[in-house]
Amino acid sequence: MSWLPSVLQEVVAPTLQEYASRDKVCVIYHEYPLSQHRYAPNAARYCEAAYLIGRNQALKVMDALFSNQDQWSEDGKIEAVLSKAISKQEFAKIKSNLREPSIDQSIRRGIALATASGVRGTPTMFVYYSGAKQKVENPQQMSYPIFKEYFDRHSK
């Protein structure tokens, strides 16, 4: 099981619920497929293609990919995983969007940003506040109370 679903449910979702509604938090996600993972670039392309349809579709795709990472990272059968998570119409649109040049450009920008920011692995999060930037290299080891205390301390 991947780290993302638990981090999304236990950290990101409550953070967004409590702080985004008060315009104190904004989440920006960048693709950063690691070179040692053979099928990661293709998975990143599907995520980007889903974003072209909408945020909700992208979240479904991301959740399906991260929840089933053990499976598709071994056999490369990304489409089999996604076809169970989204409608046939969404899947058809995503497959059509894979031809968009902007997808590869976006992934290259994400990789360049990660490289420039010193990202050595995933997951990595950055928290910006009052002109400062802090890197969180293992967010799966954090809990919501820790993030809440951190945000409360820095959002005054």
PyRosetta script that sets phi, psi and omega in degrees:
from pyrosetta import init, pose_from_sequence

init()
pose = pose_from_sequence("MSWLPSVLQEVVAPTLQEYASRDKVCVIYHEYPLSQHRYAPNAARYCEAAYLIGRNQALKVMDALFSNQDQWSEDGKIEAVLSKAISKQEFAKIKSNLREPSIDQSIRRGIALATASGVRGTPTMFVYYSGAKQKVENPQQMSYPIFKEYFDRHSK")
pose.set_psi(1, 139.4)
pose.set_omega(1, -177.8)
pose.set_phi(2, -77.9)
pose.set_psi(2, 161.3)
pose.set_omega(2, 177.2)
pose.set_phi(3, -73.8)
pose.set_psi(3, -30.2)
pose.set_omega(3, -169.2)
pose.set_phi(4, -61.9)
pose.set_psi(4, -49.6)
pose.set_omega(4, -178.7)
pose.set_phi(5, -55.7)
pose.set_psi(5, -42.2)
pose.set_omega(5, -179.9)
pose.set_phi(6, -69.8)
pose.set_psi(6, -38.3)
pose.set_omega(6, 178.0)
pose.set_phi(7, -67.3)
pose.set_psi(7, -39.8)
pose.set_omega(7, 177.3)
pose.set_phi(8, -61.0)
pose.set_psi(8, -47.1)
pose.set_omega(8, -176.8)
pose.set_phi(9, -72.6)
pose.set_psi(9, -39.7)
pose.set_omega(9, -171.3)
pose.set_phi(10, -93.5)
pose.set_psi(10, -21.8)
pose.set_omega(10, -176.4)
pose.set_phi(11, -123.4)
pose.set_psi(11, -57.9)
pose.set_omega(11, -173.0)
pose.set_phi(12, -67.3)
pose.set_psi(12, -48.4)
pose.set_omega(12, -177.6)
pose.set_phi(13, -58.4)
pose.set_psi(13, -50.0)
pose.set_omega(13, 178.5)
pose.set_phi(14, -66.2)
pose.set_psi(14, -31.3)
pose.set_omega(14, 177.6)
pose.set_phi(15, -64.7)
pose.set_psi(15, -46.6)
pose.set_omega(15, 178.6)
pose.set_phi(16, -63.8)
pose.set_psi(16, -41.3)
pose.set_omega(16, -178.6)
pose.set_phi(17, -62.4)
pose.set_psi(17, -44.3)
pose.set_omega(17, -176.0)
pose.set_phi(18, -81.7)
pose.set_psi(18, -38.4)
pose.set_omega(18, -170.8)
pose.set_phi(19, -103.5)
pose.set_psi(19, -33.8)
pose.set_omega(19, -179.3)
pose.set_phi(20, -66.5)
pose.set_psi(20, -34.9)
pose.set_omega(20, 178.9)
pose.set_phi(21, -65.3)
pose.set_psi(21, -20.6)
pose.set_omega(21, 177.6)
pose.set_phi(22, -104.6)
pose.set_psi(22, 14.9)
pose.set_omega(22, 179.7)
pose.set_phi(23, 55.2)
pose.set_psi(23, 41.3)
pose.set_omega(23, 178.7)
pose.set_phi(24, -109.6)
pose.set_psi(24, -12.4)
pose.set_omega(24, -177.5)
pose.set_phi(25, -137.9)
pose.set_psi(25, 140.0)
pose.set_omega(25, 173.2)
pose.set_phi(26, -134.6)
pose.set_psi(26, 128.9)
pose.set_omega(26, 179.6)
pose.set_phi(27, -103.0)
pose.set_psi(27, 128.2)
pose.set_omega(27, 176.2)
pose.set_phi(28, -122.3)
pose.set_psi(28, 128.6)
pose.set_omega(28, -176.2)
pose.set_phi(29, -113.6)
pose.set_psi(29, 135.1)
pose.set_omega(29, 175.9)
pose.set_phi(30, -124.5)
pose.set_psi(30, 140.7)
pose.set_omega(30, 173.9)
pose.set_phi(31, -74.5)
pose.set_psi(31, 138.3)
pose.set_omega(31, 176.7)
pose.set_phi(32, -146.5)
pose.set_psi(32, 74.7)
pose.set_omega(32, -178.6)
pose.set_phi(33, -69.5)
pose.set_psi(33, 125.1)
pose.set_omega(33, -179.6)
pose.set_phi(34, -76.8)
pose.set_psi(34, 137.8)
pose.set_omega(34, -174.9)
pose.set_phi(35, -64.9)
pose.set_psi(35, -26.4)
pose.set_omega(35, -179.1)
pose.set_phi(36, -76.3)
pose.set_psi(36, -9.3)
pose.set_omega(36, 177.3)
pose.set_phi(37, -101.7)
pose.set_psi(37, 104.4)
pose.set_omega(37, -171.2)
pose.set_phi(38, -52.8)
pose.set_psi(38, -39.3)
pose.set_omega(38, -174.8)
pose.set_phi(39, -100.5)
pose.set_psi(39, 1.2)
pose.set_omega(39, -178.9)
pose.set_phi(40, -60.7)
pose.set_psi(40, -41.4)
pose.set_omega(40, 178.6)
pose.set_phi(41, -59.6)
pose.set_psi(41, -39.1)
pose.set_omega(41, 178.5)
pose.set_phi(42, -68.1)
pose.set_psi(42, -40.0)
pose.set_omega(42, 177.0)
pose.set_phi(43, -61.9)
pose.set_psi(43, -41.5)
pose.set_omega(43, 178.3)
pose.set_phi(44, -61.2)
pose.set_psi(44, -38.7)
pose.set_omega(44, 179.4)
pose.set_phi(45, -63.4)
pose.set_psi(45, -40.6)
pose.set_omega(45, 178.3)
pose.set_phi(46, -64.8)
pose.set_psi(46, -39.6)
pose.set_omega(46, 177.5)
pose.set_phi(47, -61.9)
pose.set_psi(47, -47.1)
pose.set_omega(47, 179.7)
pose.set_phi(48, -63.5)
pose.set_psi(48, -39.7)
pose.set_omega(48, 178.5)
pose.set_phi(49, -63.8)
pose.set_psi(49, -36.3)
pose.set_omega(49, 177.8)
pose.set_phi(50, -68.0)
pose.set_psi(50, -37.2)
pose.set_omega(50, 177.8)
pose.set_phi(51, -60.4)
pose.set_psi(51, -29.5)
pose.set_omega(51, 178.3)
pose.set_phi(52, -66.8)
pose.set_psi(52, -21.9)
pose.set_omega(52, 177.1)
pose.set_phi(53, -86.5)
pose.set_psi(53, -43.8)
pose.set_omega(53, -179.7)
pose.set_phi(54, 166.1)
pose.set_psi(54, 162.3)
pose.set_omega(54, -178.2)
pose.set_phi(55, -60.9)
pose.set_psi(55, -44.2)
pose.set_omega(55, -177.6)
pose.set_phi(56, -63.2)
pose.set_psi(56, -40.1)
pose.set_omega(56, 178.1)
pose.set_phi(57, -67.0)
pose.set_psi(57, -40.4)
pose.set_omega(57, 178.3)
pose.set_phi(58, -62.0)
pose.set_psi(58, -41.2)
pose.set_omega(58, 179.1)
pose.set_phi(59, -64.8)
pose.set_psi(59, -38.5)
pose.set_omega(59, 176.8)
pose.set_phi(60, -62.6)
pose.set_psi(60, -44.6)
pose.set_omega(60, -179.2)
pose.set_phi(61, -64.8)
pose.set_psi(61, -46.4)
pose.set_omega(61, 179.6)
pose.set_phi(62, -60.1)
pose.set_psi(62, -45.5)
pose.set_omega(62, -179.2)
pose.set_phi(63, -61.6)
pose.set_psi(63, -44.6)
pose.set_omega(63, 179.4)
pose.set_phi(64, -63.2)
pose.set_psi(64, -42.8)
pose.set_omega(64, -179.4)
pose.set_phi(65, -66.4)
pose.set_psi(65, -45.3)
pose.set_omega(65, -179.0)
pose.set_phi(66, -70.6)
pose.set_psi(66, -37.0)
pose.set_omega(66, -179.9)
pose.set_phi(67, -68.6)
pose.set_psi(67, -27.7)
pose.set_omega(67, -177.2)
pose.set_phi(68, -114.3)
pose.set_psi(68, 23.2)
pose.set_omega(68, -176.0)
pose.set_phi(69, -58.6)
pose.set_psi(69, -37.5)
pose.set_omega(69, 179.6)
pose.set_phi(70, -58.6)
pose.set_psi(70, -35.6)
pose.set_omega(70, -178.1)
pose.set_phi(71, -75.3)
pose.set_psi(71, -62.2)
pose.set_omega(71, -173.0)
pose.set_phi(72, -71.4)
pose.set_psi(72, -22.8)
pose.set_omega(72, 178.9)
pose.set_phi(73, -71.4)
pose.set_psi(73, -18.3)
pose.set_omega(73, 176.7)
pose.set_phi(74, -91.5)
pose.set_psi(74, -42.3)
pose.set_omega(74, -173.2)
pose.set_phi(75, -108.9)
pose.set_psi(75, -9.7)
pose.set_omega(75, 178.3)
pose.set_phi(76, 75.0)
pose.set_psi(76, 7.8)
pose.set_omega(76, -175.9)
pose.set_phi(77, -86.9)
pose.set_psi(77, 68.8)
pose.set_omega(77, -178.5)
pose.set_phi(78, -67.1)
pose.set_psi(78, -41.8)
pose.set_omega(78, -178.3)
pose.set_phi(79, -60.8)
pose.set_psi(79, -36.6)
pose.set_omega(79, 179.0)
pose.set_phi(80, -62.7)
pose.set_psi(80, -38.9)
pose.set_omega(80, 179.0)
pose.set_phi(81, -68.9)
pose.set_psi(81, -46.3)
pose.set_omega(81, -176.0)
pose.set_phi(82, -69.7)
pose.set_psi(82, -34.2)
pose.set_omega(82, -178.4)
pose.set_phi(83, -62.8)
pose.set_psi(83, -21.4)
pose.set_omega(83, 177.3)
pose.set_phi(84, -86.6)
pose.set_psi(84, -15.6)
pose.set_omega(84, -171.9)
pose.set_phi(85, -103.9)
pose.set_psi(85, -19.1)
pose.set_omega(85, -176.9)
pose.set_phi(86, -133.2)
pose.set_psi(86, 163.9)
pose.set_omega(86, -179.1)
pose.set_phi(87, -70.1)
pose.set_psi(87, 163.1)
pose.set_omega(87, 178.4)
pose.set_phi(88, -61.6)
pose.set_psi(88, -38.4)
pose.set_omega(88, 179.7)
pose.set_phi(89, -65.9)
pose.set_psi(89, -44.2)
pose.set_omega(89, 177.7)
pose.set_phi(90, -62.9)
pose.set_psi(90, -42.4)
pose.set_omega(90, -179.2)
pose.set_phi(91, -62.5)
pose.set_psi(91, -42.1)
pose.set_omega(91, 178.9)
pose.set_phi(92, -63.0)
pose.set_psi(92, -41.6)
pose.set_omega(92, 178.7)
pose.set_phi(93, -65.7)
pose.set_psi(93, -40.9)
pose.set_omega(93, 179.3)
pose.set_phi(94, -63.1)
pose.set_psi(94, -46.2)
pose.set_omega(94, 179.4)
pose.set_phi(95, -61.0)
pose.set_psi(95, -39.2)
pose.set_omega(95, 177.3)
pose.set_phi(96, -65.1)
pose.set_psi(96, -39.7)
pose.set_omega(96, -179.3)
pose.set_phi(97, -67.5)
pose.set_psi(97, -20.2)
pose.set_omega(97, -180.0)
pose.set_phi(98, -59.8)
pose.set_psi(98, -18.1)
pose.set_omega(98, 178.9)
pose.set_phi(99, -81.9)
pose.set_psi(99, -9.6)
pose.set_omega(99, -177.2)
pose.set_phi(100, -70.0)
pose.set_psi(100, 126.0)
pose.set_omega(100, 178.2)
pose.set_phi(101, -62.8)
pose.set_psi(101, -25.7)
pose.set_omega(101, -178.2)
pose.set_phi(102, -63.0)
pose.set_psi(102, -24.2)
pose.set_omega(102, -179.4)
pose.set_phi(103, -64.0)
pose.set_psi(103, -52.2)
pose.set_omega(103, -180.0)
pose.set_phi(104, -66.7)
pose.set_psi(104, -34.3)
pose.set_omega(104, 176.9)
pose.set_phi(105, -62.9)
pose.set_psi(105, -43.6)
pose.set_omega(105, 179.6)
pose.set_phi(106, -63.4)
pose.set_psi(106, -41.8)
pose.set_omega(106, 179.3)
pose.set_phi(107, -65.5)
pose.set_psi(107, -41.9)
pose.set_omega(107, 177.7)
pose.set_phi(108, -61.6)
pose.set_psi(108, -39.4)
pose.set_omega(108, 177.2)
pose.set_phi(109, -63.4)
pose.set_psi(109, -42.0)
pose.set_omega(109, 178.1)
pose.set_phi(110, -61.7)
pose.set_psi(110, -42.5)
pose.set_omega(110, 178.8)
pose.set_phi(111, -65.5)
pose.set_psi(111, -43.8)
pose.set_omega(111, 179.3)
pose.set_phi(112, -62.8)
pose.set_psi(112, -42.5)
pose.set_omega(112, 178.8)
pose.set_phi(113, -63.7)
pose.set_psi(113, -43.7)
pose.set_omega(113, 179.1)
pose.set_phi(114, -62.7)
pose.set_psi(114, -44.3)
pose.set_omega(114, 179.6)
pose.set_phi(115, -62.0)
pose.set_psi(115, -46.1)
pose.set_omega(115, 179.8)
pose.set_phi(116, -65.1)
pose.set_psi(116, -27.5)
pose.set_omega(116, -178.4)
pose.set_phi(117, -90.7)
pose.set_psi(117, 0.9)
pose.set_omega(117, 177.6)
pose.set_phi(118, 79.0)
pose.set_psi(118, 23.6)
pose.set_omega(118, 177.5)
pose.set_phi(119, -71.0)
pose.set_psi(119, 127.1)
pose.set_omega(119, -179.7)
pose.set_phi(120, -108.8)
pose.set_psi(120, -12.9)
pose.set_omega(120, -179.7)
pose.set_phi(121, -170.0)
pose.set_psi(121, 174.9)
pose.set_omega(121, 178.6)
pose.set_phi(122, -119.5)
pose.set_psi(122, 151.3)
pose.set_omega(122, -0.5)
pose.set_phi(123, -80.9)
pose.set_psi(123, 150.2)
pose.set_omega(123, 172.0)
pose.set_phi(124, -138.4)
pose.set_psi(124, 135.9)
pose.set_omega(124, 176.7)
pose.set_phi(125, -122.6)
pose.set_psi(125, 149.9)
pose.set_omega(125, 172.8)
pose.set_phi(126, -120.3)
pose.set_psi(126, 135.7)
pose.set_omega(126, 176.3)
pose.set_phi(127, -115.5)
pose.set_psi(127, 124.8)
pose.set_omega(127, 179.0)
pose.set_phi(128, -108.4)
pose.set_psi(128, 136.2)
pose.set_omega(128, 177.1)
pose.set_phi(129, -156.9)
pose.set_psi(129, 139.0)
pose.set_omega(129, 176.3)
pose.set_phi(130, 43.1)
pose.set_psi(130, 43.3)
pose.set_omega(130, 178.9)
pose.set_phi(131, 78.9)
pose.set_psi(131, -0.5)
pose.set_omega(131, 179.6)
pose.set_phi(132, -102.3)
pose.set_psi(132, 160.1)
pose.set_omega(132, 180.0)
pose.set_phi(133, -134.9)
pose.set_psi(133, 130.4)
pose.set_omega(133, 178.3)
pose.set_phi(134, -127.1)
pose.set_psi(134, 133.0)
pose.set_omega(134, 179.8)
pose.set_phi(135, -91.9)
pose.set_psi(135, 133.9)
pose.set_omega(135, 175.2)
pose.set_phi(136, -117.7)
pose.set_psi(136, 102.6)
pose.set_omega(136, -171.9)
pose.set_phi(137, -83.6)
pose.set_psi(137, -20.0)
pose.set_omega(137, -179.6)
pose.set_phi(138, -132.8)
pose.set_psi(138, 68.5)
pose.set_omega(138, -177.0)
pose.set_phi(139, -63.3)
pose.set_psi(139, -20.8)
pose.set_omega(139, 179.1)
pose.set_phi(140, -68.0)
pose.set_psi(140, -13.7)
pose.set_omega(140, 178.0)
pose.set_phi(141, -93.9)
pose.set_psi(141, 0.9)
pose.set_omega(141, -179.3)
pose.set_phi(142, -97.7)
pose.set_psi(142, 161.5)
pose.set_omega(142, 175.5)
pose.set_phi(143, -123.3)
pose.set_psi(143, 162.6)
pose.set_omega(143, 179.8)
pose.set_phi(144, -59.4)
pose.set_psi(144, -43.5)
pose.set_omega(144, 178.8)
pose.set_phi(145, -56.8)
pose.set_psi(145, -34.0)
pose.set_omega(145, 177.9)
pose.set_phi(146, -69.0)
pose.set_psi(146, -45.8)
pose.set_omega(146, 177.7)
pose.set_phi(147, -63.6)
pose.set_psi(147, -41.2)
pose.set_omega(147, -179.5)
pose.set_phi(148, -60.2)
pose.set_psi(148, -46.8)
pose.set_omega(148, 178.9)
pose.set_phi(149, -61.6)
pose.set_psi(149, -41.1)
pose.set_omega(149, 179.3)
pose.set_phi(150, -62.5)
pose.set_psi(150, -50.4)
pose.set_omega(150, -179.6)
pose.set_phi(151, -63.2)
pose.set_psi(151, -42.2)
pose.set_omega(151, -179.9)
pose.set_phi(152, -62.3)
pose.set_psi(152, -39.2)
pose.set_omega(152, 179.7)
pose.set_phi(153, -65.7)
pose.set_psi(153, -36.5)
pose.set_omega(153, -173.3)
pose.set_phi(154, -101.6)
pose.set_psi(154, -0.4)
pose.set_omega(154, -177.0)
pose.set_phi(155, -107.4)
pose.set_psi(155, 20.7)
pose.set_omega(155, 180.0)
pose.set_phi(156, -84.7)
pose.dump_pdb("model.pdb")
